[in-house]
Amino acid sequence: MLYPLSCRCGAVRGTVETAAPHERIVCYCADCQAYAHLLGRPAEDLDARGGTHALLTVPSAIRIETGAERLACVRMTGRGPIRWYAACCDTPVANTGPVMEAAYASLLGPVLGGAGPALDAAFGPARLFGFVHNARGEPKPPRTPFLGVYLRVVARSLRARFDGSYRRTPFFDPATGRPRAEPRRLAPEERARLVAAAAQG
């Protein structure tokens, strides 16, 4: 079964396979919150507690059918993921590893149509919560261990390297291994300003 993907304006559209390995995650880290502020719609892209809803899956399960040329990307730091968005309307799309061989992608809530019953029915409810100390309000969301997720991602990455499926990705050029768009690297002062804005809610 295929689940639809779309940016807000509909110029970027695609699908993700519901049967592919996946986890539903809510991340409250400072950079995810700052990223929502960078794209200009934190009230829409974050939940009420500042969480970013994500579907962690394999890139080979994702198809961008129209508008791939509109994808742009940014890196908040030199060590963080590549954060992809639709430049036509600044819709967050996905986070990926910095290299194609990492073979993971976290599709973000807005491109999935937001968190809700349809997403829960297709992929199950969110059960993993990261960086909960950054969540707004009390009590904090439950702290969940990520070791199992990390090991599953590593195992998937190794399988993808073995069977060659890591090359089937809408985010990297399979011939060169380079991102399909050049990542913009935020200056430290720009990131600091966005993190401060996110901390104020």
BABARO-267544 format. One record per atom (N, C-alpha, C, O): atom name; x, y, z. Coordinates in pm, whole numbers, always signed. Layout:
N
  atome      c1      c2      c3
     CA       X       Y       Z
...
END
This chain:
201
  atome      c1      c2      c3
      N     +84    -119      +0
     CA      +0      +0      +0
      C     +88    +124      +0
      O    +193    +128     +65
      N     +46    +225     -73
     CA    +122    +349     -82
      C     +49    +460      -7
      O     -73    +474     -17
      N    +126    +538     +69
     CA     +70    +650    +144
      C    +115    +778     +74
      O    +231    +791     +37
      N     +22    +874     +54
     CA     +57    +992     -25
      C    +144   +1091     +52
      O    +133   +1107    +173
      N    +230   +1156     -23
     CA    +314   +1265     +27
      C    +283   +1389     -55
      O    +263   +1380    -176
      N    +279   +1505     +10
     CA    +256   +1628     -64
      C    +305   +1747     +17
      O    +289   +1753    +139
      N    +366   +1843     -54
     CA    +395   +1970     +12
      C    +265   +2049     +21
      O    +163   +2007     -32
      N    +270   +2163     +87
     CA    +147   +2240    +109
      C     +83   +2287     -22
      O     -39   +2284     -36
      N    +166   +2329    -116
     CA    +108   +2384    -240
      C     +82   +2276    -344
      O     +21   +2305    -447
      N    +126   +2154    -320
     CA     +99   +2044    -410
      C    +198   +2029    -525
      O    +181   +1941    -609
      N    +301   +2114    -530
     CA    +398   +2104    -639
      C    +489   +1983    -624
      O    +534   +1926    -723
      N    +516   +1944    -500
     CA    +597   +1825    -472
      C    +504   +1716    -422
      O    +437   +1732    -320
      N    +499   +1604    -494
     CA    +412   +1493    -455
      C    +485   +1362    -470
      O    +576   +1348    -552
      N    +444   +1266    -390
     CA    +505   +1134    -399
      C    +431   +1035    -312
      O    +316   +1058    -274
      N    +498    +924    -282
     CA    +439    +819    -199
      C    +547    +755    -113
      O    +666    +767    -141
      N    +502    +686      -8
     CA    +589    +601     +73
      C    +517    +469     +94
      O    +395    +466    +113
      N    +592    +361     +90
     CA    +533    +228    +106
      C    +503    +203    +254
      O    +591    +217    +339
      N    +380    +166    +284
     CA    +342    +143    +423
      C    +401     +14    +477
      O    +416      -1    +598
      N    +434     -80    +389
     CA    +489    -209    +434
      C    +638    -203    +461
      O    +694    -299    +514
      N    +704     -94    +427
     CA    +848     -82    +449
      C    +877     -72    +599
      O    +792     -26    +674
      N    +996    -114    +644
     CA   +1031     -99    +785
      C   +1020     +48    +827
      O   +1063    +137    +753
      N    +964     +72    +943
     CA    +946    +210    +985
      C    +928    +220   +1136
      O    +896    +122   +1203
      N    +948    +340   +1187
     CA    +914    +377   +1324
      C    +852    +516   +1322
      O    +892    +603   +1245
      N    +753    +536   +1408
     CA    +696    +669   +1429
      C    +768    +733   +1547
      O    +776    +676   +1655
      N    +819    +853   +1524
     CA    +900    +923   +1624
      C    +847   +1064   +1642
      O    +799   +1126   +1547
      N    +857   +1115   +1764
     CA    +837   +1258   +1790
      C    +966   +1310   +1852
      O   +1009   +1263   +1958
      N   +1027   +1407   +1786
     CA   +1156   +1461   +1832
      C   +1136   +1604   +1883
      O   +1074   +1687   +1817
      N   +1190   +1630   +2002
     CA   +1180   +1762   +2063
      C   +1314   +1834   +2066
      O   +1330   +1930   +2140
      N   +1411   +1789   +1987
     CA   +1545   +1847   +1996
      C   +1544   +1994   +1953
      O   +1455   +2039   +1881
      N   +1645   +2067   +2000
     CA   +1654   +2210   +1971
      C   +1665   +2237   +1822
      O   +1608   +2334   +1773
      N   +1737   +2152   +1748
     CA   +1755   +2177   +1606
      C   +1627   +2152   +1527
      O   +1599   +2224   +1431
      N   +1550   +2051   +1564
     CA   +1422   +2029   +1495
      C   +1328   +2148   +1517
      O   +1259   +2191   +1425
      N   +1326   +2200   +1639
     CA   +1243   +2317   +1666
      C   +1294   +2440   +1593
      O   +1216   +2518   +1539
      N   +1427   +2457   +1590
     CA   +1486   +2570   +1519
      C   +1458   +2561   +1369
      O   +1435   +2663   +1303
      N   +1461   +2440   +1316
     CA   +1435   +2420   +1173
      C   +1294   +2466   +1137
      O   +1273   +2528   +1033
      N   +1197   +2436   +1222
     CA   +1060   +2481   +1197
      C   +1054   +2633   +1193
      O    +980   +2691   +1114
      N   +1132   +2698   +1279
     CA   +1136   +2845   +1278
      C   +1206   +2896   +1152
      O   +1167   +2998   +1096
      N   +1309   +2826   +1107
     CA   +1377   +2865    +984
      C   +1281   +2866    +866
      O   +1287   +2957    +782
      N   +1193   +2767    +859
     CA   +1100   +2758    +747
      C    +976   +2845    +764
      O    +895   +2858    +672
      N    +961   +2905    +882
     CA    +862   +3011    +898
      C    +724   +2974    +945
      O    +638   +3061    +958
      N    +698   +2844    +973
     CA    +564   +2805   +1018
      C    +573   +2712   +1139
      O    +521   +2601   +1134
      N    +637   +2754   +1247
     CA    +650   +2664   +1361
      C    +516   +2624   +1422
      O    +503   +2512   +1472
      N    +417   +2712   +1419
     CA    +287   +2678   +1477
      C    +219   +2566   +1400
      O    +141   +2490   +1457
      N    +249   +2553   +1271
     CA    +191   +2447   +1190
      C    +277   +2321   +1189
      O    +225   +2209   +1188
      N    +409   +2339   +1191
     CA    +499   +2225   +1169
      C    +537   +2153   +1298
      O    +584   +2039   +1292
      N    +517   +2216   +1413
     CA    +543   +2153   +1542
      C    +412   +2126   +1613
      O    +313   +2196   +1591
      N    +410   +2024   +1699
     CA    +289   +2002   +1778
      C    +286   +2100   +1895
      O    +377   +2183   +1910
      N    +184   +2091   +1978
     CA    +165   +2189   +2085
      C    +279   +2191   +2185
      O    +296   +2289   +2257
      N    +358   +2084   +2190
     CA    +468   +2076   +2286
      C    +604   +2097   +2220
      O    +708   +2075   +2281
      N    +601   +2139   +2094
     CA    +726   +2165   +2023
      C    +784   +2044   +1954
      O    +901   +2046   +1915
      N    +706   +1938   +1938
     CA    +757   +1815   +1879
      C    +745   +1812   +1727
      O    +650   +1865   +1669
      N    +843   +1750   +1665
     CA    +841   +1722   +1522
      C    +803   +1576   +1502
      O    +874   +1487   +1548
      N    +692   +1550   +1435
     CA    +650   +1413   +1407
      C    +722   +1363   +1282
      O    +730   +1433   +1181
      N    +775   +1242   +1290
     CA    +854   +1188   +1181
      C    +826   +1039   +1162
      O    +793    +968   +1257
      N    +841    +996   +1039
     CA    +831    +855   +1003
      C    +969    +811    +955
      O   +1012    +847    +845
      N   +1038    +735   +1037
     CA   +1172    +687   +1004
      C   +1159    +561    +919
      O   +1101    +462    +963
      N   +1215    +564    +799
     CA   +1203    +451    +708
      C   +1326    +442    +618
      O   +1425    +512    +641
      N   +1320    +357    +518
     CA   +1431    +342    +424
      C   +1404    +429    +301
      O   +1290    +435    +255
      N   +1506    +494    +246
     CA   +1483    +581    +130
      C   +1425    +508      +9
      O   +1353    +569     -70
      N   +1455    +380      -5
     CA   +1404    +306    -121
      C   +1253    +291    -119
      O   +1193    +254    -221
      N   +1189    +319      -5
     CA   +1043    +311      +5
      C    +975    +440     -39
      O    +853    +446     -47
      N   +1054    +543     -68
     CA   +1001    +676     -96
      C   +1012    +707    -245
      O   +1117    +684    -305
      N    +905    +757    -303
     CA    +907    +803    -441
      C    +861    +949    -445
      O    +757    +984    -390
      N    +938   +1032    -511
     CA    +894   +1168    -542
      C    +854   +1167    -689
      O    +938   +1156    -778
      N    +724   +1180    -714
     CA    +672   +1161    -850
      C    +666   +1291    -929
      O    +684   +1290   -1051
      N    +643   +1402    -861
     CA    +644   +1532    -927
      C    +713   +1632    -835
      O    +701   +1625    -713
      N    +785   +1725    -896
     CA    +843   +1835    -820
      C    +977   +1807    -755
      O   +1019   +1883    -669
      N   +1045   +1699    -793
     CA   +1174   +1668    -731
      C   +1273   +1783    -746
      O   +1359   +1803    -660
      N   +1261   +1857    -856
     CA   +1354   +1969    -879
      C   +1332   +2084    -781
      O   +1415   +2174    -771
      N   +1220   +2080    -708
     CA   +1192   +2185    -610
      C   +1248   +2153    -471
      O   +1237   +2235    -380
      N   +1306   +2036    -455
     CA   +1364   +2002    -325
      C   +1490   +2083    -300
      O   +1576   +2095    -387
      N   +1500   +2137    -180
     CA   +1619   +2208    -135
      C   +1656   +2152      +2
      O   +1578   +2077     +61
      N   +1773   +2187     +52
     CA   +1814   +2129    +179
      C   +1909   +2220    +254
      O   +1971   +2310    +198
      N   +1919   +2193    +384
     CA   +2000   +2274    +473
      C   +2057   +2183    +581
      O   +2001   +2078    +611
      N   +2169   +2224    +637
     CA   +2225   +2155    +754
      C   +2238   +2257    +865
      O   +2297   +2364    +847
      N   +2183   +2224    +980
     CA   +2189   +2316   +1093
      C   +2330   +2322   +1151
      O   +2373   +2428   +1198
      N   +2402   +2210   +1148
     CA   +2539   +2201   +1196
      C   +2618   +2112   +1100
      O   +2560   +2048   +1012
      N   +2748   +2109   +1117
     CA   +2831   +2025   +1032
      C   +2816   +1878   +1058
      O   +2856   +1796    +975
      N   +2759   +1841   +1173
     CA   +2746   +1700   +1209
      C   +2603   +1648   +1199
      O   +2580   +1528   +1211
      N   +2509   +1736   +1179
     CA   +2370   +1694   +1180
      C   +2323   +1639   +1047
      O   +2400   +1633    +951
      N   +2196   +1598   +1041
     CA   +2140   +1543    +917
      C   +2124   +1650    +810
      O   +2132   +1770    +838
      N   +2100   +1605    +688
     CA   +2055   +1696    +583
      C   +1904   +1707    +596
      O   +1832   +1607    +600
      N   +1856   +1830    +603
     CA   +1713   +1856    +622
      C   +1656   +1907    +490
      O   +1692   +2015    +442
      N   +1566   +1828    +433
     CA   +1509   +1856    +301
      C   +1374   +1925    +315
      O   +1296   +1895    +406
      N   +1347   +2018    +224
     CA   +1218   +2086    +224
      C   +1180   +2121     +81
      O   +1265   +2122      -9
      N   +1052   +2151     +61
     CA   +1003   +2194     -69
      C   +1021   +2345     -79
      O    +954   +2420      -7
      N   +1110   +2389    -166
     CA   +1142   +2531    -175
      C   +1024   +2614    -226
      O   +1020   +2735    -204
      N    +929   +2550    -294
     CA    +814   +2622    -347
      C    +726   +2681    -238
      O    +667   +2787    -256
      N    +717   +2612    -123
     CA    +628   +2658     -16
      C    +687   +2634    +123
      O    +616   +2647    +223
      N    +815   +2600    +129
     CA    +886   +2580    +257
      C    +821   +2473    +344
      O    +816   +2486    +467
      N    +773   +2367    +282
     CA    +720   +2253    +358
      C    +834   +2159    +395
      O    +908   +2116    +306
      N    +851   +2126    +523
     CA    +952   +2025    +560
      C    +917   +1891    +497
      O    +802   +1849    +499
      N   +1018   +1825    +440
     CA    +994   +1697    +372
      C   +1058   +1581    +446
      O    +988   +1486    +482
      N   +1188   +1586    +469
     CA   +1257   +1471    +528
      C   +1392   +1512    +584
      O   +1450   +1613    +543
      N   +1441   +1432    +676
     CA   +1580   +1438    +721
      C   +1650   +1311    +674
      O   +1594   +1202    +683
      N   +1770   +1326    +622
     CA   +1849   +1210    +581
      C   +1989   +1219    +640
      O   +2029   +1323    +692
      N   +2061   +1109    +630
     CA   +2201   +1113    +667
      C   +2278   +1201    +571
      O   +2228   +1235    +464
      N   +2401   +1239    +608
     CA   +2480   +1328    +522
      C   +2535   +1260    +397
      O   +2580   +1328    +305
      N   +2531   +1127    +394
     CA   +2580   +1052    +278
      C   +2475    +951    +236
      O   +2396    +905    +318
      N   +2475    +917    +108
     CA   +2376    +823     +54
      C   +2382    +688    +123
      O   +2280    +624    +144
      N   +2504    +645    +160
     CA   +2522    +512    +218
      C   +2454    +497    +354
      O   +2433    +384    +399
      N   +2421    +607    +419
     CA   +2352    +597    +549
      C   +2217    +528    +535
      O   +2173    +459    +627
      N   +2152    +546    +422
     CA   +2030    +472    +385
      C   +1919    +481    +490
      O   +1859    +380    +526
      N   +1893    +602    +538
     CA   +1773    +622    +620
      C   +1711    +756    +581
      O   +1780    +845    +530
      N   +1582    +769    +605
     CA   +1512    +894    +582
      C   +1399    +905    +682
      O   +1325    +809    +705
      N   +1387   +1022    +743
     CA   +1276   +1050    +833
      C   +1182   +1148    +762
      O   +1211   +1267    +755
      N   +1072   +1097    +711
     CA    +971   +1184    +652
      C    +904   +1264    +762
      O    +871   +1209    +868
      N    +884   +1392    +739
     CA    +834   +1480    +844
      C    +684   +1502    +831
      O    +626   +1492    +723
      N    +622   +1532    +945
     CA    +477   +1538    +955
      C    +406   +1617    +847
      O    +309   +1567    +790
      N    +451   +1740    +815
     CA    +377   +1818    +716
      C    +365   +1753    +579
      O    +260   +1764    +515
      N    +470   +1685    +532
     CA    +462   +1622    +399
      C    +376   +1496    +403
      O    +333   +1446    +298
      N    +351   +1444    +524
     CA    +264   +1328    +542
      C    +119   +1369    +567
      O     +33   +1284    +591
      N     +92   +1498    +561
     CA     -43   +1545    +585
      C     -72   +1571    +731
      O    -188   +1591    +769
      N     +32   +1570    +815
     CA     +15   +1595    +958
      C     -14   +1469   +1037
      O     -61   +1368    +982
      N     +15   +1476   +1166
     CA     -17   +1363   +1255
      C    -168   +1357   +1273
      O    -233   +1459   +1291
      N    -222   +1236   +1269
     CA    -366   +1221   +1285
      C    -409   +1079   +1261
      O    -325    +990   +1246
      N    -540   +1054   +1256
     CA    -591    +918   +1242
      C    -542    +846   +1117
      O    -514    +726   +1122
      N    -531    +916   +1004
     CA    -487    +850    +880
      C    -344    +800    +893
      O    -313    +689    +850
      N    -257    +882    +952
     CA    -118    +841    +970
      C    -109    +727   +1070
      O     -32    +632   +1049
      N    -186    +735   +1178
     CA    -187    +627   +1277
      C    -236    +496   +1216
      O    -181    +389   +1244
      N    -339    +503   +1132
     CA    -393    +382   +1071
      C    -293    +317    +977
      O    -287    +194    +968
      N    -214    +398    +908
     CA    -119    +344    +811
      C      +9    +293    +875
      O     +65    +192    +831
      N     +57    +362    +980
     CA    +190    +331   +1034
      C    +191    +305   +1185
      O    +297    +279   +1242
      N     +74    +311   +1249
     CA     +71    +295   +1393
      C    +102    +427   +1463
      O    +155    +519   +1401
      N     +68    +437   +1591
     CA     +91    +562   +1664
      C    +239    +583   +1694
      O    +319    +490   +1690
      N    +274    +707   +1725
     CA    +410    +738   +1767
      C    +437    +672   +1902
      O    +359    +687   +1996
      N    +548    +601   +1911
     CA    +584    +532   +2035
      C    +723    +571   +2085
      O    +764    +531   +2194
      N    +795    +649   +2006
     CA    +930    +688   +2042
      C    +937    +840   +2054
      O    +892    +912   +1965
      N    +992    +887   +2164
     CA    +997   +1030   +2192
      C   +1140   +1066   +2228
      O   +1198   +1012   +2322
      N   +1197   +1159   +2152
     CA   +1337   +1195   +2173
      C   +1355   +1336   +2226
      O   +1276   +1425   +2195
      N   +1459   +1355   +2306
     CA   +1495   +1486   +2363
      C   +1377   +1548   +2438
      O   +1346   +1666   +2422
      N   +1313   +1465   +2519
     CA   +1189   +1509   +2585
      C   +1212   +1623   +2683
      O   +1117   +1693   +2719
      N   +1336   +1643   +2728
     CA   +1362   +1754   +2820
      C   +1336   +1889   +2753
      O   +1319   +1990   +2822
      N   +1334   +1891   +2619
     CA   +1306   +2015   +2546
      C   +1158   +2036   +2519
      O   +1119   +2140   +2465
      N   +1074   +1940   +2556
     CA    +930   +1954   +2531
      C    +872   +2064   +2619
      O    +916   +2084   +2732
      N    +775   +2134   +2566
     CA    +709   +2240   +2643
      C    +612   +2178   +2742
      O    +551   +2074   +2717
      N    +599   +2244   +2857
     CA    +499   +2204   +2954
      C    +541   +2085   +3039
      O    +646   +2024   +3018
      N    +455   +2054   +3135
     CA    +475   +1942   +3227
      C    +346   +1862   +3235
      O    +239   +1919   +3216
      N    +353   +1732   +3263
     CA    +476   +1652   +3270
      C    +535   +1631   +3131
      O    +465   +1646   +3030
      N    +662   +1596   +3125
     CA    +728   +1571   +2999
      C    +676   +1441   +2937
      O    +629   +1353   +3010
      N    +684   +1428   +2805
     CA    +649   +1300   +2742
      C    +737   +1188   +2797
      O    +845   +1215   +2850
      N    +692   +1065   +2784
     CA    +771    +954   +2838
      C    +906    +941   +2767
      O    +915    +952   +2645
      N   +1009    +918   +2846
     CA   +1142    +897   +2788
      C   +1149    +754   +2735
      O   +1120    +659   +2807
      N   +1188    +739   +2610
     CA   +1193    +606   +2549
      C   +1335    +576   +2502
      O   +1402    +665   +2449
      N   +1381    +453   +2520
     CA   +1518    +418   +2478
      C   +1528    +410   +2326
      O   +1438    +361   +2259
      N   +1639    +461   +2274
     CA   +1659    +464   +2130
      C   +1764    +364   +2082
      O   +1794    +359   +1963
      N   +1819    +284   +2173
     CA   +1922    +189   +2131
      C   +1868     +91   +2029
      O   +1933     +61   +1929
      N   +1747     +39   +2054
     CA   +1688     -56   +1960
      C   +1667      +6   +1823
      O   +1691     -59   +1721
      N   +1620    +132   +1821
     CA   +1601    +200   +1693
      C   +1734    +216   +1620
      O   +1745    +191   +1500
      N   +1835    +258   +1695
     CA   +1968    +276   +1635
      C   +2018    +146   +1572
      O   +2070    +146   +1461
      N   +2003     +37   +1645
     CA   +2051     -91   +1593
      C   +1972    -134   +1469
      O   +2029    -190   +1376
      N   +1841    -107   +1468
     CA   +1761    -141   +1350
      C   +1802     -57   +1229
      O   +1809    -108   +1117
      N   +1829     +71   +1253
     CA   +1872    +157   +1143
      C   +2006    +110   +1087
      O   +2025    +107    +965
      N   +2099     +74   +1176
     CA   +2229     +23   +1131
      C   +2211    -105   +1050
      O   +2273    -123    +945
      N   +2124    -195   +1098
     CA   +2101    -321   +1027
      C   +2040    -295    +889
      O   +2080    -358    +791
      N   +1945    -203    +881
     CA   +1885    -170    +751
      C   +1989    -110    +657
      O   +1992    -141    +538
      N   +2074     -25    +712
     CA   +2177     +37    +630
      C   +2272     -68    +573
      O   +2309     -61    +456
      N   +2310    -164    +656
     CA   +2399    -271    +608
      C   +2331    -355    +501
      O   +2394    -393    +402
      N   +2202    -386    +521
     CA   +2129    -462    +419
      C   +2122    -384    +288
      O   +2138    -440    +180
      N   +2096    -254    +300
     CA   +2086    -171    +180
      C   +2219    -164    +106
      O   +2221    -162     -17
      N   +2329    -161    +180
     CA   +2460    -163    +114
      C   +2482    -297     +44
      O   +2537    -302     -66
      N   +2438    -404    +108
     CA   +2460    -538     +53
      C   +2378    -560     -74
      O   +2428    -614    -172
      N   +2250    -519     -71
     CA   +2163    -547    -187
      C   +2158    -431    -288
      O   +2092    -442    -391
      N   +2226    -322    -256
     CA   +2231    -210    -349
      C   +2114    -116    -344
      O   +2109     -19    -419
      N   +2017    -141    -255
     CA   +1897     -58    -251
      C   +1924     +82    -198
      O   +1841    +171    -212
      N   +2040    +103    -135
     CA   +2073    +237     -86
      C   +2082    +338    -200
      O   +2071    +459    -178
      N   +2100    +290    -322
     CA   +2107    +379    -438
      C   +1969    +423    -485
      O   +1957    +517    -564
      N   +1863    +357    -438
     CA   +1727    +395    -477
      C   +1675    +498    -377
      O   +1610    +463    -279
      N   +1706    +621    -403
     CA   +1669    +729    -312
      C   +1636    +854    -392
      O   +1705    +885    -489
      N   +1533    +927    -352
     CA   +1502   +1052    -422
      C   +1590   +1168    -380
      O   +1580   +1277    -436
      N   +1677   +1147    -282
     CA   +1753   +1258    -224
      C   +1899   +1265    -269
      O   +1964   +1367    -250
      N   +1950   +1158    -326
     CA   +2089   +1155    -369
      C   +2098   +1105    -513
      O   +2014   +1027    -558
      N   +2199   +1150    -584
     CA   +2226   +1103    -719
      C   +2296    +968    -709
      O   +2407    +961    -656
      N   +2236    +860    -759
     CA   +2297    +728    -744
      C   +2430    +714    -816
      O   +2512    +630    -779
      N   +2453    +795    -919
     CA   +2578    +785    -994
      C   +2695    +846    -920
      O   +2807    +796    -926
      N   +2670    +956    -849
     CA   +2778   +1028    -781
      C   +2774   +1014    -630
      O   +2875   +1035    -562
      N   +2656    +978    -575
     CA   +2641    +973    -431
      C   +2621   +1107    -366
      O   +2611   +1115    -243
      N   +2614   +1213    -445
     CA   +2599   +1348    -388
      C   +2451   +1383    -372
      O   +2366   +1333    -447
      N   +2418   +1470    -275
     CA   +2280   +1517    -262
      C   +2232   +1581    -392
      O   +2309   +1646    -463
      N   +2104   +1562    -422
     CA   +2049   +1618    -546
      C   +2041   +1770    -542
      O   +2029   +1834    -646
      N   +2047   +1828    -424
     CA   +2057   +1973    -408
      C   +2173   +1999    -312
      O   +2199   +1920    -222
      N   +2241   +2110    -332
     CA   +2355   +2142    -247
      C   +2305   +2191    -111
      O   +2232   +2290    -105
      N   +2342   +2125      -1
     CA   +2295   +2168    +130
      C   +2350   +2306    +167
      O   +2469   +2333    +151
      N   +2263   +2391    +216
     CA   +2307   +2519    +271
      C   +2345   +2498    +417
      O   +2268   +2439    +493
      N   +2460   +2544    +456
     CA   +2507   +2530    +594
      C   +2478   +2660    +668
      O   +2523   +2767    +628
      N   +2402   +2650    +777
     CA   +2372   +2768    +856
      C   +2496   +2820    +925
      O   +2578   +2742    +973
      N   +2511   +2951    +930
     CA   +2616   +3011   +1010
      C   +2582   +2990   +1157
      O   +2464   +2987   +1192
      N   +2682   +2976   +1244
     CA   +2655   +2952   +1386
      C   +2563   +3057   +1448
      O   +2477   +3024   +1530
      N   +2581   +3183   +1409
     CA   +2498   +3288   +1468
      C   +2353   +3277   +1422
      O   +2261   +3309   +1497
      N   +2331   +3232   +1298
     CA   +2194   +3213   +1250
      C   +2127   +3099   +1324
      O   +2011   +3109   +1365
      N   +2199   +2989   +1341
     CA   +2144   +2877   +1417
      C   +2113   +2920   +1560
      O   +2007   +2886   +1613
      N   +2204   +2993   +1623
     CA   +2182   +3037   +1762
      C   +2057   +3124   +1772
      O   +1981   +3111   +1868
      N   +2036   +3210   +1674
     CA   +1917   +3296   +1676
      C   +1790   +3212   +1665
      O   +1691   +3238   +1734
      N   +1792   +3112   +1578
     CA   +1674   +3027   +1560
      C   +1648   +2940   +1682
      O   +1533   +2922   +1722
      N   +1754   +2887   +1743
     CA   +1738   +2807   +1865
      C   +1678   +2892   +1976
      O   +1591   +2846   +2050
      N   +1724   +3017   +1988
     CA   +1670   +3106   +2090
      C   +1523   +3136   +2064
      O   +1443   +3140   +2158
      N   +1487   +3158   +1938
     CA   +1347   +3184   +1905
      C   +1260   +3063   +1937
      O   +1149   +3078   +1987
      N   +1311   +2944   +1908
     CA   +1235   +2822   +1937
      C   +1217   +2803   +2086
      O   +1112   +2757   +2131
      N   +1319   +2836   +2164
     CA   +1311   +2819   +2309
      C   +1205   +2909   +2371
      O   +1150   +2878   +2477
      N   +1176   +3020   +2305
     CA   +1073   +3111   +2354
      C    +932   +3067   +2313
      O    +833   +3127   +2353
      N    +926   +2960   +2231
     CA    +796   +2910   +2187
      C    +738   +2990   +2073
      O    +629   +2959   +2025
END
